[in-house]
Amino acid sequence: MSQDFATGSGRGLLAGRSVLVTGAAGTGIGFATALRCAEEGARLAISARNAEKLESAADQLEKLVGARPVTVGCDITIEAEVQAMIAAADDQLDGLDVLVNNAAVGGVAPVAEMTDEQWDTVLDTTLKGTFRCTRAALRLMLPRKGGVIVNNASVVGWKASPGMAHYAAAKAGVMALTRASALEAASAGIRINAVAPTLVAHDDLAAKMPPGVMDQLAAQQPLGRAGEPSEIANVIVFLASDYSSYLTGEVISVSAQHA
C-alpha cells in the first residue's frame, strides 16, 4: 500500500512562511504534511526521533520539491530536546511562523491489562509532547504577536475504540489543549487548531497490523476506504494558511465522524 505523495504544484498558500513539522519521518501524515507545506512555498523544517529515517525523509522531500528541509532530531518526551528543536527551527528558518504537532505514539491494550508503562508512554509522547512543543513555540510567538499551531488529534478522542483507552485519552487531551491554548493566545494574533483524522492508510501503520486488518477496517469507513495522508495534509495546510484566518480553538474532523 505504498503511497505516491507527490500532488503537483501548489498555489503559494504558505509562501514566505516558515513551518516546522514534528514526526515527519516515514510514510504517514507528517511526511505528507511536510511535502504539501513545501509545495505551497513554505520554508520547511522537519523533526523526528529516528535520525536515519529523518534524513531519508529529507532526501525524499528534496527529490520531490527541489529543496532540502532543515532537519532537527528530537525526542518530544525530553524537554531539553524540544527547546533545542524549536530554537534550531527558529534560527535556521529565519523565524518560526507555523508549528505542526504531528508526533505521537499509540498501541493496543485492554484497560484491565494495560500497564502503567504503556499508559505513560502514550500520554507522555502524544499529549505531553504536544504540550511541550506548543509551550516552546508560544514562548517565541507571543512576543512577536503572531503565529499558527496545528495539532494532530484523532476521531478516537470523540469515539470510543476498544483497546485504545490510552491513545483516546491522549487525543482527547490534545483537543482540550488546543481549545484552551487557543483562547490564551488569541489576543496575540496566534491561531491554534487541530485536525481529527479517521483511519489513514500508510505503510508504517499497515506494517503494525495483522495481514488483512487494514483492508477490513478501511471497508468499514463510510466512504468505503481509508483516508490518504495527503487528504489530511491538505486540511492541515488550510489551517496553517490565511484561508482559515478566522478559525481558532477548533477541531476539524477529517472523516465522516459527525455524519
C-alpha positions in Angstrom: 0.0 0.0 0.0 2.8 2.4 -0.9 1.8 6.0 -1.4 2.8 8.4 -4.1 2.8 11.6 -2.1 3.5 14.0 -5.0 0.4 16.1 -5.6 1.7 18.6 -8.1 2.5 22.2 -7.9 1.0 24.3 -5.1 -0.7 27.7 -5.1 1.6 29.6 -2.8 -0.7 29.3 0.2 2.3 29.3 2.6 4.7 31.4 0.5 7.1 33.3 2.7 6.1 31.2 5.8 8.4 29.0 7.9 6.9 25.7 9.0 8.2 23.0 11.4 6.5 19.6 11.2 7.2 17.1 14.0 7.0 13.4 13.5 7.7 13.9 9.7 9.7 10.7 9.0 8.1 7.7 7.5 5.1 7.4 5.2 2.3 9.0 7.2 0.6 12.3 7.8 3.7 14.0 9.0 5.7 13.4 5.8 2.6 14.2 3.6 2.2 17.5 5.5 5.8 18.4 5.1 5.5 17.8 1.4 2.3 19.8 1.0 3.8 22.7 3.0 6.9 22.7 0.8 4.7 22.6 -2.3 2.8 25.6 -1.0 6.0 27.7 -0.8 7.0 27.2 2.9 10.5 27.3 4.3 10.5 23.9 5.9 12.0 22.1 8.9 11.1 18.6 9.8 11.7 16.6 13.0 11.6 13.0 14.2 13.2 10.8 16.9 14.9 8.4 14.4 17.9 10.2 12.8 18.2 7.8 9.9 14.5 7.9 9.0 14.6 11.7 9.3 17.5 12.1 6.9 15.8 9.7 4.5 12.6 11.8 4.6 14.7 14.9 3.9 16.3 13.2 0.9 12.9 12.2 -0.5 11.5 15.7 0.0 14.5 17.2 -1.8 13.9 14.9 -4.7 10.2 15.8 -4.8 10.3 19.6 -4.4 13.9 20.5 -5.2 14.8 21.9 -1.8 16.1 20.1 1.2 14.3 20.9 4.5 16.1 21.7 7.7 16.3 18.5 9.8 16.2 18.5 13.6 16.3 15.3 15.6 14.1 15.4 18.6 12.5 13.2 21.2 9.5 15.2 22.3 9.4 13.5 25.7 12.6 15.3 26.6 12.2 19.0 27.4 15.7 20.0 26.5 15.4 18.4 23.1 12.1 20.2 22.5 13.7 23.5 23.4 16.6 22.8 21.1 14.3 21.8 18.2 12.2 25.0 18.4 15.3 27.2 18.7 17.0 25.5 15.8 14.0 25.8 13.5 13.6 29.5 14.5 17.2 30.2 13.8 17.6 28.2 10.6 14.3 29.3 9.1 14.7 32.9 10.0 11.8 32.8 12.4 9.0 30.2 13.1 5.6 31.0 11.7 3.8 27.6 11.9 4.2 24.6 14.1 2.5 21.3 13.2 2.4 19.0 16.2 2.2 15.6 14.5 4.4 13.4 16.5 2.6 10.7 18.5 2.6 7.1 19.5 -0.2 4.6 20.0 -0.8 1.0 21.0 -3.4 -1.6 21.8 -4.2 -3.0 25.2 -7.4 -3.5 27.2 -7.6 -1.3 30.3 -7.7 -4.3 32.7 -4.4 -5.5 31.2 -2.7 -2.1 30.4 0.4 -1.4 32.4 1.4 1.9 33.9 4.3 2.0 31.4 2.0 1.5 28.4 -0.3 4.3 29.6 2.6 6.7 30.4 4.4 6.1 27.1 1.4 7.1 25.1 0.4 10.0 27.2 3.9 11.4 27.6 4.5 11.5 23.8 1.1 12.1 22.3 -0.3 14.6 24.8 2.5 15.9 27.0 4.8 16.0 23.9 2.3 18.2 22.1 2.1 20.4 25.2 5.9 20.7 25.4 6.1 21.7 21.7 3.2 24.1 22.0 4.6 25.8 25.1 8.1 26.2 23.5 6.6 27.7 20.3 4.3 30.0 22.2 7.2 31.5 24.1 8.5 32.6 20.7 5.2 33.6 19.1 3.6 35.5 21.9 6.2 38.4 22.0 6.1 38.5 18.2 2.3 38.8 18.1 1.7 36.1 15.5 1.9 32.5 14.5 -0.1 29.4 13.9 -0.1 26.0 15.6 -1.9 23.0 14.1 -2.2 19.8 16.3 -2.9 16.3 15.1 -5.8 14.8 17.2 -7.9 11.9 16.2 -11.6 10.8 15.9 -10.9 8.4 18.8 -10.8 11.5 21.0 -14.6 11.6 20.5 -15.5 8.0 19.7 -14.6 5.0 21.9 -12.4 2.3 20.4 -11.7 -0.9 22.4 -8.1 -1.4 23.4 -7.1 2.2 22.8 -8.1 4.0 26.1 -4.6 5.5 26.5 -4.5 6.8 22.9 -8.1 8.1 23.1 -7.4 9.8 26.4 -4.3 11.4 24.9 -6.0 12.6 21.7 -9.0 13.9 23.7 -6.4 15.8 25.8 -4.9 17.2 22.6 -8.3 18.6 21.7 -8.7 20.2 25.1 -5.2 21.6 24.9 -6.0 23.1 21.5 -9.1 24.9 22.7 -7.6 26.2 25.9 -4.3 27.4 24.4 -6.1 29.0 21.5 -8.1 31.2 23.9 -5.0 32.2 25.7 -3.1 33.1 22.5 -5.9 34.7 20.5 -5.2 38.3 21.8 -1.7 38.0 20.4 -3.0 37.1 17.0 -1.9 33.5 17.3 -4.3 30.8 16.0 -4.3 27.2 17.3 -6.4 24.5 15.7 -6.4 20.7 15.3 -7.4 18.1 12.8 -9.1 14.8 13.9 -8.5 12.2 11.2 -10.2 8.9 10.9 -8.3 5.8 9.7 -5.5 6.8 7.4 -3.7 4.3 5.2 0.1 4.2 5.0 2.8 1.6 5.1 4.0 2.4 8.6 0.6 1.7 10.1 -0.1 -1.3 7.9 3.2 -2.9 9.0 2.0 -2.9 12.6 -1.3 -4.7 11.8 -2.0 -8.4 11.1 -2.5 -9.2 7.4 -5.8 -8.0 6.0 -6.9 -6.0 9.0 -6.2 -2.6 7.3 -8.4 -3.6 4.4 -11.1 -4.8 6.7 -11.1 -1.5 8.7 -11.0 0.5 5.5 -14.1 -1.2 4.2 -16.0 -0.2 7.3 -15.4 3.5 6.7 -18.4 5.5 5.3 -16.6 6.2 2.0 -15.5 2.6 1.7 -11.8 3.3 2.1 -9.3 4.7 4.5 -8.1 8.3 4.2 -4.9 9.1 2.4 -2.1 11.0 4.3 -2.3 13.8 1.6 -6.0 14.3 2.3 -5.2 15.0 6.0 -2.3 17.2 5.0 -4.5 19.3 2.8 -6.6 20.2 5.8 -3.5 21.0 7.8 -2.3 23.3 5.1 -5.7 25.1 5.1 -5.4 25.6 8.9 -1.9 26.9 8.5 -2.8 29.3 5.8 -4.7 32.6 5.7 -7.7 30.8 4.4 -8.5 29.9 8.0 -7.8 33.4 9.4 -11.0 33.5 11.5 -10.6 29.9 12.8 -9.1 29.2 16.2 -9.7 26.7 19.0 -11.4 24.4 16.6 -11.0 20.7 15.9 -11.7 19.8 12.3 -13.0 16.3 11.8 -11.4 14.8 8.6 -13.8 11.9 8.4 -17.5 11.1 8.4 -17.4 11.1 12.3 -20.3 13.5 12.5 -22.3 12.3 9.6 
